[in-house]
Amino acid sequence: MPGRTKARADEAEEADISMDDAPTSAQQPAEEQEEDGNAMQEDQSEEGSNPFDEDDEEEEEEEEQQRVRILPGSSETAASFEFLKEGHTLGNALRFIIMKNPDVEFCAYAIPHPSEDKMNLRIQTYDTTTAAAALAKGLQDLEDLCDVVADEFWATREKFEATPEQARKREEEEERRAAAA
């Protein structure tokens, strides 16, 4: 039995992977740290400077990352789009609206993995339009639909709030609050 254990140990040593193949660390190499100097020391050496200076804030603001991109392998009439920070809510609504377009042959969305904050949308169109144009039209149509729903909601809410029964309930609630205080 001990001979068998020793053989497995030899196999394990041979199966080890070189560290050259391992991913690099996010830390800067020691040489670069020495050249750059210690950031804390630099901040402390600047006496009288305001760390919240408005000019510095504008320079430090990063541009917002592009949230939509065309995935490789796309053509004019068939394209896959990747949406960052989107999920089923936009995916299903956009798929529904885009499929209402008579120039669209196929539209589907997928979430590649639940732990990734991405949504992929595939659009195939007939030769009369492009996939990018169908996406743009779908986004505009969805925005218009949301505007109509929001307008209808607020109009109905205001109408409901104006009913005598709701006015009586608001007055009773105000009286209860005044009595409790």
C-alpha positions in Angstrom: 0.0 0.0 0.0 2.8 2.6 0.8 4.2 2.1 -2.8 0.8 3.0 -4.2 0.6 6.2 -2.2 4.1 7.2 -3.3 3.2 6.7 -7.0 0.2 9.0 -6.6 2.4 11.7 -5.0 4.7 11.5 -8.0 1.8 11.9 -10.4 0.5 14.9 -8.5 3.9 16.6 -8.7 4.0 16.0 -12.5 0.4 17.4 -12.9 1.3 20.7 -11.3 1.0 23.7 -13.6 3.7 26.3 -14.1 3.0 29.6 -12.4 3.7 31.3 -15.8 0.3 30.1 -16.9 -1.5 31.6 -13.9 -3.4 35.0 -14.3 -1.5 38.1 -13.3 -2.3 39.9 -10.1 -4.1 43.2 -10.1 -1.3 44.8 -8.0 1.4 46.8 -9.6 4.8 45.2 -9.8 7.2 46.4 -7.0 9.3 48.3 -9.6 6.3 50.4 -10.7 5.3 51.2 -7.2 8.8 52.6 -6.4 8.7 54.7 -9.6 5.2 56.1 -8.9 5.9 56.7 -5.2 3.5 56.1 -2.4 0.1 57.7 -3.2 -0.6 58.4 0.5 2.7 60.2 0.9 2.0 62.3 -2.1 -1.4 63.3 -0.8 0.0 64.1 2.6 2.8 66.2 1.2 0.4 68.6 -0.5 -0.4 71.0 2.3 -3.2 73.4 1.9 -4.8 71.7 -1.1 -8.5 70.9 -1.0 -9.1 67.3 -1.9 -12.7 68.1 -2.9 -11.7 70.8 -5.5 -14.4 71.0 -8.2 -11.8 71.0 -11.0 -10.4 67.8 -9.8 -13.8 66.2 -9.6 -14.6 66.9 -13.2 -11.3 65.4 -14.3 -11.7 62.3 -12.2 -15.3 61.6 -13.4 -15.1 58.6 -15.7 -17.2 58.4 -18.8 -20.2 56.0 -18.4 -19.4 52.6 -19.9 -21.1 51.8 -23.2 -24.2 49.7 -22.2 -25.1 48.3 -25.6 -22.7 46.6 -28.1 -23.1 44.5 -31.2 -21.6 41.0 -30.7 -19.2 39.6 -33.2 -20.6 37.6 -36.1 -23.4 40.0 -36.9 -24.6 41.0 -40.3 -26.8 43.8 -41.5 -30.0 41.8 -41.2 -29.1 39.5 -38.3 -27.3 40.8 -35.2 -26.9 40.0 -31.6 -26.7 42.9 -29.1 -25.3 42.7 -25.6 -26.9 45.0 -23.0 -25.0 45.6 -19.7 -26.9 46.0 -16.4 -30.2 44.8 -17.9 -32.3 41.8 -17.2 -35.6 40.1 -18.0 -37.7 43.3 -17.5 -36.2 45.1 -20.5 -35.4 41.9 -22.4 -39.0 40.6 -22.5 -40.6 44.0 -23.1 -38.2 44.8 -25.9 -38.6 41.4 -27.5 -42.4 41.8 -27.5 -42.3 45.3 -29.0 -39.7 44.4 -31.7 -41.7 41.3 -32.8 -44.7 43.7 -33.5 -42.6 45.2 -36.3 -43.6 43.6 -39.6 -40.0 43.9 -40.9 -38.6 41.7 -38.1 -38.4 37.9 -38.8 -37.1 36.8 -35.4 -36.3 38.4 -32.1 -35.3 36.7 -28.8 -33.4 37.5 -25.7 -31.3 35.5 -23.3 -29.6 36.0 -20.0 -26.2 34.2 -20.4 -25.8 33.5 -16.7 -27.8 34.6 -13.7 -24.7 35.9 -11.9 -23.7 38.2 -14.9 -25.5 41.5 -15.2 -26.0 41.1 -19.0 -28.8 40.5 -21.5 -28.3 39.4 -25.1 -30.9 40.3 -27.7 -30.9 38.6 -31.2 -32.7 40.3 -34.0 -33.2 39.0 -37.6 -34.9 41.1 -40.1 -36.1 40.8 -43.7 -34.1 42.5 -46.4 -36.2 45.7 -46.1 -34.4 47.0 -42.9 -31.4 46.4 -40.7 -31.2 44.8 -37.3 -29.8 48.0 -35.8 -32.7 50.0 -37.2 -35.2 47.5 -35.8 -33.6 47.8 -32.4 -33.7 51.6 -32.6 -37.4 51.5 -33.6 -38.2 49.0 -30.9 -36.5 51.2 -28.2 -38.4 54.2 -29.4 -41.7 52.3 -29.5 -41.2 51.0 -26.0 -40.4 54.5 -24.7 -43.6 55.8 -26.4 -45.7 52.9 -24.8 -44.2 53.7 -21.4 -45.1 57.4 -21.8 -48.7 56.5 -22.6 -49.0 54.1 -19.7 -47.5 56.7 -17.3 -49.8 59.4 -18.5 -52.9 57.2 -18.1 -51.7 56.1 -14.6 -51.3 59.7 -13.4 -54.6 60.8 -14.9 -56.5 58.0 -13.3 -54.7 58.5 -9.9 -55.6 62.2 -9.9 -59.2 61.3 -10.7 -59.3 58.7 -7.9 -57.7 61.2 -5.4 -60.4 63.7 -6.3 -63.4 61.5 -5.3 -65.4 62.5 -2.2 -64.7 59.2 -0.5 -60.9 59.7 -0.8 -61.2 63.3 0.4 -63.1 62.1 3.5 -60.5 59.3 4.2 -57.6 61.9 3.9 -59.4 64.2 6.4 -59.9 61.3 8.8 -56.3 60.4 8.6 -55.2 63.9 9.2 -57.4 64.2 12.3 -56.0 60.9 13.7 -52.5 62.1 13.2 -53.3 65.4 14.9 -55.0 63.6 17.9 -52.0 61.3 18.2 -49.5 64.2 18.3 
